[in-house]
Amino acid sequence: MPTSKRKSRPEVSASVEAFLGDRRYVATLTTVRPDGTLHTAPVRFTWDAESGLARVMTVVSSRKARNLLATSGGRVTLCQVQGFTWVTLEGTGTVVTEPDRVAEGARRYAERYWSGPPDPPGRVVIEIEVDRVLSLNT
């Protein structure tokens, strides 16, 4: 879990929760490059409503991880879309290398997608401490 002192996690409706848990969909993760331009990439992710964390498995050398490492406390958005239904999770992204937390990210990924994530050298988990949820038609 993040070590921040967050007061509360975002509340989401049952329909938003169900949509975020639907493994048929991928999302886009948007981070900010050091030069201020945006980087958006399709990703698989997991949502943990209890802790208010979204997790994305990646490698430390990826552009998304490098963007977050360059800007401590960097803002990110994760948006899942199906037709005119969408949910955007906004928050602070952190690149985590701690083995227990990377393993937790991989466990949740395998649970959602019914197979484990790739395990290349340099695997990390991006944890997004969600503080805002936007949605349409959910």
N, C-alpha and C positions, 0 to 999 in steps of 0.2 A: 504494500500500500504506500502511497505517497506520504512523505513526512510533513506535508503542509498542515496548517491549522484551519482547514476549511470548516465553516460553521454548519453547513448543510449541503446535502446533495440535491440535484434538481429533481423535481417531481415530474413524472411522466404518466400519461394515461395508459390504461390497459391496451388500447389499440396501438399506441406508439410503441409500447413494450413488445407487443406481438410483431409489429412490422420490423423493429430492430433485430428481433430474433430469427427472422426468416432467412435461412441460409441460401435461398435462391438468388439473393441480391448481393452485389458488391457495392462499395461506396467509393467516393473520391475523398482523398485526404489533401487538404491544401495547407501548405506551410509557406513561410516567407523566407526568401533567399537573403543572404547578407546585403545584397544591393537594393533590397526593398521590393523586388518583383516577386510575383507569386509563382509557386510550383504546385501543380495539382497532379495527383497520380491515383489510378484505380487501386483499391486495396480490399482485402478481406479484413474483417475486424470482429471483435467481440464487444458486447456491451454488458456491463455489470451494474445493474440498477442499484443494488444494495450499497455499493461503494461509490457510485457515480463515476466509474472509470470505463473508458473505452480503451481497447488495446489493439495495437497493430504490430504484427511481427515483421521484422525487416532485418537488414544488416547495417552495421555501423557505417559502412562506406556509402550507403545509399544517399541520394540527394536529400530526401526528407529527413533522414537522421542528421546529416551534416548541417542542414538548415537549423534544426533545433539545437544542436550542439553549439552553433555559432551565436545563438541568442538565448541566453538563460531565461526561462520563463516565457518562451515564445508562444504566441497564440496560434491556434490551429482550428480548422473546421473539418468535420467529417460528415459527408452528406450521402445518404442512401436514397435513391430515386427509383420508382417504378411507375412509369407513365406520369400521371399528374398527382401522384402520392409521393411525398418526400418527408424526410426528417433530417435536420441538420443539428449536429452536436457541436457546440463551441466550447473551447476551454484552453487550458495551458497544457502544452505537450512537453514531455520529458523523455529523454532516451535513457533507458534503464539497462544496465549490464549485470546487475546482481543475479546470480544463477537461480535463486529461488523464485524471483519475480519473473525472469525469462521463462522458467519452467511453468509457472502459473499461467503466463500468457499462452504458451504452447498447449497446455492442458485444455484451456478454455477454447482455443482455436480448434483442437481435435474434437472436442465435444460438440461444437457448433457445426463444423464442416464434415464430420465423420471420418476424418483422416488428419494425421499430424501435418504441421507446416513443414516446409523445407528446413533443413538443419545445416546450412552452410557455415563456414568459418565466419566469425564476427557477428553471429546472430544476436539481436537485441530485441527488446520490446519497447515500443513507444506507448507510454501511458498518457492518456488524455484525461485530465481532471476536469470533467464537464461542469460548466457553471451556467450554461444556457442551452435550452432546447427549443428549436423552432420546427414547426411541422405544418403540413397542408394535407387535407383529406385523409387523415388517419384517425 
